[in-house]
Amino acid sequence: MIDFQVLFNASLSIILIMVGWGVRSMYDAIDKLKSDQQSLERKLYEDFVRKDDYKSDLAEIKDLLGAIWKRLESKEDKK
């Protein structure tokens, strides 16, 4: 007949194996999420413009358009 201690050890071993497998699965999933996040951050900086960069570029374009408008207003051959 099976001793109680052997049954307890076997069931404890099975439970610990299942818990270890679950912890390992979660660790792998978290590691994959970190890697995906890093690649997304790299792609984000390649594809999109930062807000302050956009504002400074837009201000420069507005200044150039203002200068062009002033030159057009001061033309001699204007009707």
Residue, then its C-alpha position, 0 to 999 in steps of 0.5 A: m500500500i502507498d504510504f501517505q508521505v509518498l503520496f504527499n511528496a508526489s502531489l507536492s512535486i506535481i504542484l510545484i512543477m505546474v507552478g514552476w511552468g506557470v512562472r516560467s511562462m509568465y517570465d517569457a511573456i514579460d520578456k517578450l513584451k519588453s522586447d516588443q516595447q523596445s522595438l515599438e519605441r525605436k519605430l516611434y522615433e523613426d516614424f513620427v515627429r516630436k511636437d516641439d520639433y514640429k512647432s519650431d519647423l512650422a514657425e520657421i515656415k511661417d517666418l519665411l512666408g511672412a518675408i515672401w509676403k512682405r517682398l510681394e507687397s513692396k514690388e514696384d510693378k504691382k497693380 
